[in-house]
Amino acid sequence: MLHVRVDEETKVQATEALAAMGLSMSDAVRLFLHRVVVDQAFPLELKVPNAQTRAAMAESRSMMASRRTRLATANALFDDLEKNSRK
């Protein structure tokens, strides 16, 4: 038997996503552990975020905490996305 602590929201969202794939939470955990055994490795690529990613993560956390956005309107968001997609 295996017990895992996960916040309720994550559990509900993961259960729904897995159900859409035809898997239960137990199926997913068994599949995950089976891959660890077969591959003798963690089945997901884990990386330390680079400086740019860490800065974006910090900005995002700050924005969520203060309930503010970087762009004031949806049009500003789309303009920013368009401008940055050309880079």
PyMOL Python script that loads the backbone (N, CA, C, O; Angstrom):
from pymol import cmd

cmd.read_pdbstr("""\
ATOM      1  N   MET A   1       0.848  -1.175   0.000  1.00  0.00           N
ATOM      2  CA  MET A   1       0.000   0.000   0.000  1.00  0.00           C
ATOM      3  C   MET A   1       0.889   1.232   0.000  1.00  0.00           C
ATOM      4  O   MET A   1       1.956   1.246   0.615  1.00  0.00           O
ATOM      5  N   LEU A   2       0.442   2.254  -0.689  1.00  0.00           N
ATOM      6  CA  LEU A   2       1.201   3.487  -0.822  1.00  0.00           C
ATOM      7  C   LEU A   2       0.272   4.654  -0.515  1.00  0.00           C
ATOM      8  O   LEU A   2      -0.836   4.720  -1.049  1.00  0.00           O
ATOM      9  N   HIS A   3       0.706   5.565   0.332  1.00  0.00           N
ATOM     10  CA  HIS A   3      -0.072   6.765   0.645  1.00  0.00           C
ATOM     11  C   HIS A   3       0.695   7.959   0.108  1.00  0.00           C
ATOM     12  O   HIS A   3       1.905   8.066   0.305  1.00  0.00           O
ATOM     13  N   VAL A   4      -0.010   8.861  -0.571  1.00  0.00           N
ATOM     14  CA  VAL A   4       0.617  10.045  -1.139  1.00  0.00           C
ATOM     15  C   VAL A   4      -0.182  11.267  -0.709  1.00  0.00           C
ATOM     16  O   VAL A   4      -1.408  11.273  -0.814  1.00  0.00           O
ATOM     17  N   ARG A   5       0.494  12.293  -0.229  1.00  0.00           N
ATOM     18  CA  ARG A   5      -0.184  13.531   0.160  1.00  0.00           C
ATOM     19  C   ARG A   5      -0.207  14.484  -1.028  1.00  0.00           C
ATOM     20  O   ARG A   5       0.837  14.856  -1.565  1.00  0.00           O
ATOM     21  N   VAL A   6      -1.405  14.870  -1.426  1.00  0.00           N
ATOM     22  CA  VAL A   6      -1.598  15.792  -2.540  1.00  0.00           C
ATOM     23  C   VAL A   6      -2.753  16.711  -2.166  1.00  0.00           C
ATOM     24  O   VAL A   6      -3.743  16.267  -1.584  1.00  0.00           O
ATOM     25  N   ASP A   7      -2.623  18.010  -2.505  1.00  0.00           N
ATOM     26  CA  ASP A   7      -3.719  18.912  -2.184  1.00  0.00           C
ATOM     27  C   ASP A   7      -4.966  18.512  -2.980  1.00  0.00           C
ATOM     28  O   ASP A   7      -4.864  17.931  -4.060  1.00  0.00           O
ATOM     29  N   GLU A   8      -6.119  18.826  -2.441  1.00  0.00           N
ATOM     30  CA  GLU A   8      -7.399  18.367  -2.990  1.00  0.00           C
ATOM     31  C   GLU A   8      -7.615  18.831  -4.430  1.00  0.00           C
ATOM     32  O   GLU A   8      -8.080  18.056  -5.266  1.00  0.00           O
ATOM     33  N   GLU A   9      -7.282  20.084  -4.725  1.00  0.00           N
ATOM     34  CA  GLU A   9      -7.497  20.601  -6.079  1.00  0.00           C
ATOM     35  C   GLU A   9      -6.675  19.825  -7.108  1.00  0.00           C
ATOM     36  O   GLU A   9      -7.181  19.474  -8.174  1.00  0.00           O
ATOM     37  N   THR A  10      -5.412  19.559  -6.788  1.00  0.00           N
ATOM     38  CA  THR A  10      -4.557  18.785  -7.693  1.00  0.00           C
ATOM     39  C   THR A  10      -5.123  17.382  -7.871  1.00  0.00           C
ATOM     40  O   THR A  10      -5.162  16.859  -8.984  1.00  0.00           O
ATOM     41  N   LYS A  11      -5.557  16.783  -6.782  1.00  0.00           N
ATOM     42  CA  LYS A  11      -6.119  15.432  -6.843  1.00  0.00           C
ATOM     43  C   LYS A  11      -7.345  15.388  -7.748  1.00  0.00           C
ATOM     44  O   LYS A  11      -7.468  14.491  -8.582  1.00  0.00           O
ATOM     45  N   VAL A  12      -8.252  16.352  -7.590  1.00  0.00           N
ATOM     46  CA  VAL A  12      -9.471  16.385  -8.404  1.00  0.00           C
ATOM     47  C   VAL A  12      -9.120  16.584  -9.876  1.00  0.00           C
ATOM     48  O   VAL A  12      -9.642  15.878 -10.739  1.00  0.00           O
ATOM     49  N   GLN A  13      -8.246  17.533 -10.165  1.00  0.00           N
ATOM     50  CA  GLN A  13      -7.879  17.814 -11.555  1.00  0.00           C
ATOM     51  C   GLN A  13      -7.159  16.627 -12.189  1.00  0.00           C
ATOM     52  O   GLN A  13      -7.415  16.282 -13.342  1.00  0.00           O
ATOM     53  N   ALA A  14      -6.264  16.009 -11.436  1.00  0.00           N
ATOM     54  CA  ALA A  14      -5.543  14.849 -11.970  1.00  0.00           C
ATOM     55  C   ALA A  14      -6.494  13.680 -12.190  1.00  0.00           C
ATOM     56  O   ALA A  14      -6.387  12.976 -13.194  1.00  0.00           O
ATOM     57  N   THR A  15      -7.418  13.468 -11.268  1.00  0.00           N
ATOM     58  CA  THR A  15      -8.392  12.378 -11.406  1.00  0.00           C
ATOM     59  C   THR A  15      -9.227  12.568 -12.668  1.00  0.00           C
ATOM     60  O   THR A  15      -9.473  11.614 -13.406  1.00  0.00           O
ATOM     61  N   GLU A  16      -9.664  13.811 -12.915  1.00  0.00           N
ATOM     62  CA  GLU A  16     -10.458  14.098 -14.114  1.00  0.00           C
ATOM     63  C   GLU A  16      -9.640  13.872 -15.390  1.00  0.00           C
ATOM     64  O   GLU A  16     -10.124  13.259 -16.341  1.00  0.00           O
ATOM     65  N   ALA A  17      -8.405  14.366 -15.403  1.00  0.00           N
ATOM     66  CA  ALA A  17      -7.546  14.208 -16.589  1.00  0.00           C
ATOM     67  C   ALA A  17      -7.250  12.738 -16.841  1.00  0.00           C
ATOM     68  O   ALA A  17      -7.299  12.277 -17.982  1.00  0.00           O
ATOM     69  N   LEU A  18      -6.944  12.004 -15.780  1.00  0.00           N
ATOM     70  CA  LEU A  18      -6.649  10.573 -15.940  1.00  0.00           C
ATOM     71  C   LEU A  18      -7.877   9.802 -16.398  1.00  0.00           C
ATOM     72  O   LEU A  18      -7.773   8.900 -17.230  1.00  0.00           O
ATOM     73  N   ALA A  19      -9.046  10.154 -15.857  1.00  0.00           N
ATOM     74  CA  ALA A  19     -10.287   9.484 -16.268  1.00  0.00           C
ATOM     75  C   ALA A  19     -10.522   9.688 -17.767  1.00  0.00           C
ATOM     76  O   ALA A  19     -10.992   8.781 -18.454  1.00  0.00           O
ATOM     77  N   ALA A  20     -10.196  10.874 -18.265  1.00  0.00           N
ATOM     78  CA  ALA A  20     -10.352  11.142 -19.698  1.00  0.00           C
ATOM     79  C   ALA A  20      -9.421  10.266 -20.533  1.00  0.00           C
ATOM     80  O   ALA A  20      -9.679  10.018 -21.711  1.00  0.00           O
ATOM     81  N   MET A  21      -8.348   9.806 -19.918  1.00  0.00           N
ATOM     82  CA  MET A  21      -7.404   8.907 -20.596  1.00  0.00           C
ATOM     83  C   MET A  21      -7.720   7.445 -20.332  1.00  0.00           C
ATOM     84  O   MET A  21      -7.037   6.552 -20.834  1.00  0.00           O
ATOM     85  N   GLY A  22      -8.764   7.204 -19.538  1.00  0.00           N
ATOM     86  CA  GLY A  22      -9.138   5.833 -19.209  1.00  0.00           C
ATOM     87  C   GLY A  22      -8.324   5.228 -18.081  1.00  0.00           C
ATOM     88  O   GLY A  22      -8.237   4.006 -17.957  1.00  0.00           O
ATOM     89  N   LEU A  23      -7.727   6.080 -17.256  1.00  0.00           N
ATOM     90  CA  LEU A  23      -6.888   5.604 -16.158  1.00  0.00           C
ATOM     91  C   LEU A  23      -7.433   6.083 -14.823  1.00  0.00           C
ATOM     92  O   LEU A  23      -8.013   7.165 -14.730  1.00  0.00           O
ATOM     93  N   SER A  24      -7.244   5.279 -13.802  1.00  0.00           N
ATOM     94  CA  SER A  24      -7.535   5.713 -12.440  1.00  0.00           C
ATOM     95  C   SER A  24      -6.250   6.289 -11.856  1.00  0.00           C
ATOM     96  O   SER A  24      -5.179   6.162 -12.449  1.00  0.00           O
ATOM     97  N   MET A  25      -6.362   6.917 -10.698  1.00  0.00           N
ATOM     98  CA  MET A  25      -5.174   7.431 -10.021  1.00  0.00           C
ATOM     99  C   MET A  25      -4.229   6.271  -9.702  1.00  0.00           C
ATOM    100  O   MET A  25      -3.015   6.395  -9.868  1.00  0.00           O
ATOM    101  N   SER A  26      -4.778   5.156  -9.250  1.00  0.00           N
ATOM    102  CA  SER A  26      -3.952   3.983  -8.945  1.00  0.00           C
ATOM    103  C   SER A  26      -3.260   3.456 -10.195  1.00  0.00           C
ATOM    104  O   SER A  26      -2.088   3.082 -10.145  1.00  0.00           O
ATOM    105  N   ASP A  27      -3.985   3.423 -11.327  1.00  0.00           N
ATOM    106  CA  ASP A  27      -3.364   2.994 -12.590  1.00  0.00           C
ATOM    107  C   ASP A  27      -2.172   3.880 -12.930  1.00  0.00           C
ATOM    108  O   ASP A  27      -1.111   3.388 -13.313  1.00  0.00           O
ATOM    109  N   ALA A  28      -2.358   5.195 -12.787  1.00  0.00           N
ATOM    110  CA  ALA A  28      -1.303   6.141 -13.144  1.00  0.00           C
ATOM    111  C   ALA A  28      -0.074   5.961 -12.249  1.00  0.00           C
ATOM    112  O   ALA A  28       1.059   5.989 -12.729  1.00  0.00           O
ATOM    113  N   VAL A  29      -0.304   5.779 -10.963  1.00  0.00           N
ATOM    114  CA  VAL A  29       0.826   5.584 -10.037  1.00  0.00           C
ATOM    115  C   VAL A  29       1.548   4.279 -10.365  1.00  0.00           C
ATOM    116  O   VAL A  29       2.778   4.235 -10.386  1.00  0.00           O
ATOM    117  N   ARG A  30       0.777   3.209 -10.621  1.00  0.00           N
ATOM    118  CA  ARG A  30       1.412   1.926 -10.994  1.00  0.00           C
ATOM    119  C   ARG A  30       2.219   2.071 -12.282  1.00  0.00           C
ATOM    120  O   ARG A  30       3.329   1.549 -12.384  1.00  0.00           O
ATOM    121  N   LEU A  31       1.662   2.780 -13.265  1.00  0.00           N
ATOM    122  CA  LEU A  31       2.367   2.998 -14.530  1.00  0.00           C
ATOM    123  C   LEU A  31       3.654   3.784 -14.301  1.00  0.00           C
ATOM    124  O   LEU A  31       4.706   3.437 -14.837  1.00  0.00           O
ATOM    125  N   PHE A  32       3.563   4.841 -13.504  1.00  0.00           N
ATOM    126  CA  PHE A  32       4.735   5.644 -13.175  1.00  0.00           C
ATOM    127  C   PHE A  32       5.824   4.779 -12.531  1.00  0.00           C
ATOM    128  O   PHE A  32       6.981   4.809 -12.953  1.00  0.00           O
ATOM    129  N   LEU A  33       5.442   4.008 -11.507  1.00  0.00           N
ATOM    130  CA  LEU A  33       6.429   3.178 -10.803  1.00  0.00           C
ATOM    131  C   LEU A  33       6.988   2.079 -11.698  1.00  0.00           C
ATOM    132  O   LEU A  33       8.164   1.731 -11.594  1.00  0.00           O
ATOM    133  N   HIS A  34       6.154   1.532 -12.574  1.00  0.00           N
ATOM    134  CA  HIS A  34       6.625   0.516 -13.518  1.00  0.00           C
ATOM    135  C   HIS A  34       7.708   1.100 -14.425  1.00  0.00           C
ATOM    136  O   HIS A  34       8.716   0.446 -14.691  1.00  0.00           O
ATOM    137  N   ARG A  35       7.497   2.342 -14.905  1.00  0.00           N
ATOM    138  CA  ARG A  35       8.505   2.979 -15.768  1.00  0.00           C
ATOM    139  C   ARG A  35       9.809   3.197 -15.002  1.00  0.00           C
ATOM    140  O   ARG A  35      10.891   3.041 -15.568  1.00  0.00           O
ATOM    141  N   VAL A  36       9.717   3.552 -13.732  1.00  0.00           N
ATOM    142  CA  VAL A  36      10.930   3.719 -12.915  1.00  0.00           C
ATOM    143  C   VAL A  36      11.692   2.402 -12.865  1.00  0.00           C
ATOM    144  O   VAL A  36      12.913   2.384 -13.022  1.00  0.00           O
ATOM    145  N   VAL A  37      10.980   1.301 -12.648  1.00  0.00           N
ATOM    146  CA  VAL A  37      11.614  -0.014 -12.559  1.00  0.00           C
ATOM    147  C   VAL A  37      12.224  -0.411 -13.904  1.00  0.00           C
ATOM    148  O   VAL A  37      13.383  -0.820 -13.966  1.00  0.00           O
ATOM    149  N   VAL A  38      11.452  -0.291 -14.970  1.00  0.00           N
ATOM    150  CA  VAL A  38      11.921  -0.726 -16.297  1.00  0.00           C
ATOM    151  C   VAL A  38      13.110   0.113 -16.772  1.00  0.00           C
ATOM    152  O   VAL A  38      14.110  -0.426 -17.247  1.00  0.00           O
ATOM    153  N   ASP A  39      12.990   1.439 -16.639  1.00  0.00           N
ATOM    154  CA  ASP A  39      14.021   2.331 -17.167  1.00  0.00           C
ATOM    155  C   ASP A  39      15.151   2.599 -16.176  1.00  0.00           C
ATOM    156  O   ASP A  39      16.210   3.101 -16.553  1.00  0.00           O
ATOM    157  N   GLN A  40      14.916   2.254 -14.887  1.00  0.00           N
ATOM    158  CA  GLN A  40      15.884   2.578 -13.840  1.00  0.00           C
ATOM    159  C   GLN A  40      16.208   4.067 -13.872  1.00  0.00           C
ATOM    160  O   GLN A  40      17.357   4.478 -13.704  1.00  0.00           O
ATOM    161  N   ALA A  41      15.164   4.862 -14.092  1.00  0.00           N
ATOM    162  CA  ALA A  41      15.308   6.312 -14.159  1.00  0.00           C
ATOM    163  C   ALA A  41      13.961   6.951 -13.873  1.00  0.00           C
ATOM    164  O   ALA A  41      12.921   6.299 -13.963  1.00  0.00           O
ATOM    165  N   PHE A  42      13.986   8.217 -13.531  1.00  0.00           N
ATOM    166  CA  PHE A  42      12.757   8.969 -13.349  1.00  0.00           C
ATOM    167  C   PHE A  42      12.150   9.171 -14.734  1.00  0.00           C
ATOM    168  O   PHE A  42      12.854   9.604 -15.646  1.00  0.00           O
ATOM    169  N   PRO A  43      10.870   8.871 -14.916  1.00  0.00           N
ATOM    170  CA  PRO A  43      10.306   8.874 -16.267  1.00  0.00           C
ATOM    171  C   PRO A  43       9.958  10.246 -16.832  1.00  0.00           C
ATOM    172  O   PRO A  43       9.349  10.333 -17.899  1.00  0.00           O
ATOM    173  N   LEU A  44      10.323  11.293 -16.156  1.00  0.00           N
ATOM    174  CA  LEU A  44      10.093  12.647 -16.646  1.00  0.00           C
ATOM    175  C   LEU A  44      11.416  13.384 -16.657  1.00  0.00           C
ATOM    176  O   LEU A  44      12.280  13.138 -15.814  1.00  0.00           O
ATOM    177  N   GLU A  45      11.574  14.288 -17.613  1.00  0.00           N
ATOM    178  CA  GLU A  45      12.792  15.075 -17.661  1.00  0.00           C
ATOM    179  C   GLU A  45      12.699  16.198 -16.638  1.00  0.00           C
ATOM    180  O   GLU A  45      11.785  17.022 -16.688  1.00  0.00           O
ATOM    181  N   LEU A  46      13.638  16.226 -15.723  1.00  0.00           N
ATOM    182  CA  LEU A  46      13.686  17.269 -14.704  1.00  0.00           C
ATOM    183  C   LEU A  46      14.891  18.151 -14.973  1.00  0.00           C
ATOM    184  O   LEU A  46      16.004  17.668 -15.179  1.00  0.00           O
ATOM    185  N   LYS A  47      14.644  19.453 -14.967  1.00  0.00           N
ATOM    186  CA  LYS A  47      15.727  20.399 -15.189  1.00  0.00           C
ATOM    187  C   LYS A  47      15.645  21.506 -14.152  1.00  0.00           C
ATOM    188  O   LYS A  47      14.564  21.858 -13.679  1.00  0.00           O
ATOM    189  N   VAL A  48      16.792  22.042 -13.813  1.00  0.00           N
ATOM    190  CA  VAL A  48      16.824  23.233 -12.979  1.00  0.00           C
ATOM    191  C   VAL A  48      16.501  24.401 -13.906  1.00  0.00           C
ATOM    192  O   VAL A  48      17.146  24.560 -14.943  1.00  0.00           O
ATOM    193  N   PRO A  49      15.509  25.221 -13.546  1.00  0.00           N
ATOM    194  CA  PRO A  49      15.157  26.334 -14.428  1.00  0.00           C
ATOM    195  C   PRO A  49      16.318  27.318 -14.582  1.00  0.00           C
ATOM    196  O   PRO A  49      17.059  27.584 -13.636  1.00  0.00           O
ATOM    197  N   ASN A  50      16.456  27.853 -15.808  1.00  0.00           N
ATOM    198  CA  ASN A  50      17.508  28.844 -16.050  1.00  0.00           C
ATOM    199  C   ASN A  50      17.083  30.185 -15.453  1.00  0.00           C
ATOM    200  O   ASN A  50      15.973  30.315 -14.938  1.00  0.00           O
ATOM    201  N   ALA A  51      17.954  31.166 -15.523  1.00  0.00           N
ATOM    202  CA  ALA A  51      17.704  32.468 -14.901  1.00  0.00           C
ATOM    203  C   ALA A  51      16.449  33.132 -15.462  1.00  0.00           C
ATOM    204  O   ALA A  51      15.671  33.717 -14.709  1.00  0.00           O
ATOM    205  N   GLN A  52      16.250  33.049 -16.759  1.00  0.00           N
ATOM    206  CA  GLN A  52      15.075  33.674 -17.383  1.00  0.00           C
ATOM    207  C   GLN A  52      13.782  33.006 -16.894  1.00  0.00           C
ATOM    208  O   GLN A  52      12.798  33.687 -16.605  1.00  0.00           O
ATOM    209  N   THR A  53      13.791  31.689 -16.806  1.00  0.00           N
ATOM    210  CA  THR A  53      12.612  30.967 -16.334  1.00  0.00           C
ATOM    211  C   THR A  53      12.349  31.262 -14.868  1.00  0.00           C
ATOM    212  O   THR A  53      11.199  31.451 -14.471  1.00  0.00           O
ATOM    213  N   ARG A  54      13.414  31.304 -14.048  1.00  0.00           N
ATOM    214  CA  ARG A  54      13.239  31.626 -12.626  1.00  0.00           C
ATOM    215  C   ARG A  54      12.662  33.026 -12.450  1.00  0.00           C
ATOM    216  O   ARG A  54      11.816  33.239 -11.582  1.00  0.00           O
ATOM    217  N   ALA A  55      13.108  33.979 -13.261  1.00  0.00           N
ATOM    218  CA  ALA A  55      12.586  35.347 -13.188  1.00  0.00           C
ATOM    219  C   ALA A  55      11.109  35.370 -13.571  1.00  0.00           C
ATOM    220  O   ALA A  55      10.310  36.049 -12.926  1.00  0.00           O
ATOM    221  N   ALA A  56      10.745  34.636 -14.608  1.00  0.00           N
ATOM    222  CA  ALA A  56       9.345  34.576 -15.032  1.00  0.00           C
ATOM    223  C   ALA A  56       8.481  33.920 -13.959  1.00  0.00           C
ATOM    224  O   ALA A  56       7.355  34.355 -13.714  1.00  0.00           O
ATOM    225  N   MET A  57       9.001  32.879 -13.322  1.00  0.00           N
ATOM    226  CA  MET A  57       8.261  32.213 -12.248  1.00  0.00           C
ATOM    227  C   MET A  57       8.055  33.162 -11.066  1.00  0.00           C
ATOM    228  O   MET A  57       6.971  33.207 -10.484  1.00  0.00           O
ATOM    229  N   ALA A  58       9.087  33.913 -10.717  1.00  0.00           N
ATOM    230  CA  ALA A  58       8.980  34.868  -9.610  1.00  0.00           C
ATOM    231  C   ALA A  58       7.978  35.967  -9.952  1.00  0.00           C
ATOM    232  O   ALA A  58       7.171  36.363  -9.111  1.00  0.00           O
ATOM    233  N   GLU A  59       8.033  36.455 -11.183  1.00  0.00           N
ATOM    234  CA  GLU A  59       7.081  37.482 -11.617  1.00  0.00           C
ATOM    235  C   GLU A  59       5.656  36.945 -11.547  1.00  0.00           C
ATOM    236  O   GLU A  59       4.749  37.638 -11.085  1.00  0.00           O
ATOM    237  N   SER A  60       5.463  35.721 -12.002  1.00  0.00           N
ATOM    238  CA  SER A  60       4.139  35.112 -11.982  1.00  0.00           C
ATOM    239  C   SER A  60       3.619  34.965 -10.558  1.00  0.00           C
ATOM    240  O   SER A  60       2.460  35.277 -10.283  1.00  0.00           O
ATOM    241  N   ARG A  61       4.468  34.492  -9.654  1.00  0.00           N
ATOM    242  CA  ARG A  61       4.048  34.345  -8.253  1.00  0.00           C
ATOM    243  C   ARG A  61       3.676  35.689  -7.645  1.00  0.00           C
ATOM    244  O   ARG A  61       2.684  35.801  -6.926  1.00  0.00           O
ATOM    245  N   SER A  62       4.481  36.711  -7.939  1.00  0.00           N
ATOM    246  CA  SER A  62       4.214  38.047  -7.434  1.00  0.00           C
ATOM    247  C   SER A  62       2.891  38.584  -7.982  1.00  0.00           C
ATOM    248  O   SER A  62       2.102  39.182  -7.250  1.00  0.00           O
ATOM    249  N   MET A  63       2.662  38.365  -9.267  1.00  0.00           N
ATOM    250  CA  MET A  63       1.427  38.830  -9.894  1.00  0.00           C
ATOM    251  C   MET A  63       0.209  38.118  -9.298  1.00  0.00           C
ATOM    252  O   MET A  63      -0.825  38.742  -9.056  1.00  0.00           O
ATOM    253  N   MET A  64       0.339  36.816  -9.066  1.00  0.00           N
ATOM    254  CA  MET A  64      -0.776  36.076  -8.471  1.00  0.00           C
ATOM    255  C   MET A  64      -1.044  36.546  -7.045  1.00  0.00           C
ATOM    256  O   MET A  64      -2.199  36.676  -6.638  1.00  0.00           O
ATOM    257  N   ALA A  65       0.013  36.799  -6.291  1.00  0.00           N
ATOM    258  CA  ALA A  65      -0.146  37.229  -4.906  1.00  0.00           C
ATOM    259  C   ALA A  65      -0.803  38.601  -4.818  1.00  0.00           C
ATOM    260  O   ALA A  65      -1.599  38.857  -3.914  1.00  0.00           O
ATOM    261  N   SER A  66      -0.472  39.475  -5.753  1.00  0.00           N
ATOM    262  CA  SER A  66      -1.027  40.835  -5.713  1.00  0.00           C
ATOM    263  C   SER A  66      -2.259  40.982  -6.602  1.00  0.00           C
ATOM    264  O   SER A  66      -2.868  42.049  -6.672  1.00  0.00           O
ATOM    265  N   ARG A  67      -2.615  39.890  -7.281  1.00  0.00           N
ATOM    266  CA  ARG A  67      -3.777  39.893  -8.182  1.00  0.00           C
ATOM    267  C   ARG A  67      -3.677  41.000  -9.227  1.00  0.00           C
ATOM    268  O   ARG A  67      -4.662  41.677  -9.523  1.00  0.00           O
ATOM    269  N   ARG A  68      -2.483  41.177  -9.779  1.00  0.00           N
ATOM    270  CA  ARG A  68      -2.302  42.161 -10.841  1.00  0.00           C
ATOM    271  C   ARG A  68      -1.814  41.452 -12.100  1.00  0.00           C
ATOM    272  O   ARG A  68      -1.360  40.309 -12.049  1.00  0.00           O
ATOM    273  N   THR A  69      -1.913  42.134 -13.205  1.00  0.00           N
ATOM    274  CA  THR A  69      -1.428  41.572 -14.467  1.00  0.00           C
ATOM    275  C   THR A  69      -0.349  42.475 -15.044  1.00  0.00           C
ATOM    276  O   THR A  69      -0.256  43.651 -14.692  1.00  0.00           O
ATOM    277  N   ARG A  70       0.449  41.927 -15.915  1.00  0.00           N
ATOM    278  CA  ARG A  70       1.517  42.696 -16.553  1.00  0.00           C
ATOM    279  C   ARG A  70       0.954  43.568 -17.657  1.00  0.00           C
ATOM    280  O   ARG A  70       1.495  44.634 -17.952  1.00  0.00           O
ATOM    281  N   LEU A  71      -0.130  43.118 -18.269  1.00  0.00           N
ATOM    282  CA  LEU A  71      -0.754  43.850 -19.369  1.00  0.00           C
ATOM    283  C   LEU A  71      -2.175  44.212 -18.968  1.00  0.00           C
ATOM    284  O   LEU A  71      -2.893  43.386 -18.406  1.00  0.00           O
ATOM    285  N   ALA A  72      -2.579  45.433 -19.252  1.00  0.00           N
ATOM    286  CA  ALA A  72      -3.838  45.964 -18.735  1.00  0.00           C
ATOM    287  C   ALA A  72      -5.077  45.456 -19.459  1.00  0.00           C
ATOM    288  O   ALA A  72      -6.148  45.369 -18.859  1.00  0.00           O
ATOM    289  N   THR A  73      -4.948  45.121 -20.738  1.00  0.00           N
ATOM    290  CA  THR A  73      -6.129  44.717 -21.507  1.00  0.00           C
ATOM    291  C   THR A  73      -5.825  43.468 -22.321  1.00  0.00           C
ATOM    292  O   THR A  73      -4.669  43.085 -22.499  1.00  0.00           O
ATOM    293  N   ALA A  74      -6.876  42.853 -22.802  1.00  0.00           N
ATOM    294  CA  ALA A  74      -6.708  41.683 -23.672  1.00  0.00           C
ATOM    295  C   ALA A  74      -5.990  42.075 -24.958  1.00  0.00           C
ATOM    296  O   ALA A  74      -5.152  41.320 -25.452  1.00  0.00           O
ATOM    297  N   ASN A  75      -6.307  43.239 -25.501  1.00  0.00           N
ATOM    298  CA  ASN A  75      -5.636  43.698 -26.723  1.00  0.00           C
ATOM    299  C   ASN A  75      -4.139  43.880 -26.495  1.00  0.00           C
ATOM    300  O   ASN A  75      -3.329  43.547 -27.359  1.00  0.00           O
ATOM    301  N   ALA A  76      -3.779  44.407 -25.332  1.00  0.00           N
ATOM    302  CA  ALA A  76      -2.358  44.560 -25.011  1.00  0.00           C
ATOM    303  C   ALA A  76      -1.686  43.192 -24.926  1.00  0.00           C
ATOM    304  O   ALA A  76      -0.545  43.024 -25.357  1.00  0.00           O
ATOM    305  N   LEU A  77      -2.398  42.225 -24.370  1.00  0.00           N
ATOM    306  CA  LEU A  77      -1.869  40.865 -24.289  1.00  0.00           C
ATOM    307  C   LEU A  77      -1.630  40.297 -25.687  1.00  0.00           C
ATOM    308  O   LEU A  77      -0.561  39.756 -25.968  1.00  0.00           O
ATOM    309  N   PHE A  78      -2.631  40.423 -26.563  1.00  0.00           N
ATOM    310  CA  PHE A  78      -2.491  39.898 -27.928  1.00  0.00           C
ATOM    311  C   PHE A  78      -1.377  40.613 -28.687  1.00  0.00           C
ATOM    312  O   PHE A  78      -0.626  39.980 -29.429  1.00  0.00           O
ATOM    313  N   ASP A  79      -1.268  41.931 -28.506  1.00  0.00           N
ATOM    314  CA  ASP A  79      -0.184  42.677 -29.153  1.00  0.00           C
ATOM    315  C   ASP A  79       1.175  42.175 -28.676  1.00  0.00           C
ATOM    316  O   ASP A  79       2.095  42.004 -29.476  1.00  0.00           O
ATOM    317  N   ASP A  80       1.297  41.939 -27.365  1.00  0.00           N
ATOM    318  CA  ASP A  80       2.537  41.444 -26.797  1.00  0.00           C
ATOM    319  C   ASP A  80       2.870  40.049 -27.326  1.00  0.00           C
ATOM    320  O   ASP A  80       4.018  39.758 -27.661  1.00  0.00           O
ATOM    321  N   LEU A  81       1.853  39.198 -27.395  1.00  0.00           N
ATOM    322  CA  LEU A  81       2.067  37.838 -27.924  1.00  0.00           C
ATOM    323  C   LEU A  81       2.508  37.900 -29.382  1.00  0.00           C
ATOM    324  O   LEU A  81       3.428  37.189 -29.784  1.00  0.00           O
ATOM    325  N   GLU A  82       1.866  38.735 -30.159  1.00  0.00           N
ATOM    326  CA  GLU A  82       2.216  38.873 -31.578  1.00  0.00           C
ATOM    327  C   GLU A  82       3.642  39.364 -31.737  1.00  0.00           C
ATOM    328  O   GLU A  82       4.409  38.826 -32.536  1.00  0.00           O
ATOM    329  N   LYS A  83       3.997  40.390 -30.970  1.00  0.00           N
ATOM    330  CA  LYS A  83       5.346  40.965 -31.049  1.00  0.00           C
ATOM    331  C   LYS A  83       6.389  39.917 -30.662  1.00  0.00           C
ATOM    332  O   LYS A  83       7.406  39.780 -31.341  1.00  0.00           O
ATOM    333  N   ASN A  84       6.149  39.182 -29.587  1.00  0.00           N
ATOM    334  CA  ASN A  84       7.138  38.224 -29.102  1.00  0.00           C
ATOM    335  C   ASN A  84       7.159  36.921 -29.880  1.00  0.00           C
ATOM    336  O   ASN A  84       8.126  36.166 -29.779  1.00  0.00           O
ATOM    337  N   SER A  85       6.127  36.640 -30.647  1.00  0.00           N
ATOM    338  CA  SER A  85       6.133  35.404 -31.438  1.00  0.00           C
ATOM    339  C   SER A  85       7.026  35.534 -32.650  1.00  0.00           C
ATOM    340  O   SER A  85       7.390  34.531 -33.263  1.00  0.00           O
ATOM    341  N   ARG A  86       7.381  36.746 -33.003  1.00  0.00           N
ATOM    342  CA  ARG A  86       8.254  36.987 -34.170  1.00  0.00           C
ATOM    343  C   ARG A  86       9.732  36.849 -33.824  1.00  0.00           C
ATOM    344  O   ARG A  86      10.575  36.816 -34.720  1.00  0.00           O
ATOM    345  N   LYS A  87      10.051  36.770 -32.550  1.00  0.00           N
ATOM    346  CA  LYS A  87      11.462  36.713 -32.127  1.00  0.00           C
ATOM    347  C   LYS A  87      12.075  35.386 -32.450  1.00  0.00           C
ATOM    348  O   LYS A  87      13.252  35.163 -32.165  1.00  0.00           O
TER     349      LYS A  87
END
""", "prot")
cmd.dss("prot")
cmd.show_as("cartoon", "prot")
cmd.util.cbc("prot")
cmd.orient("prot")
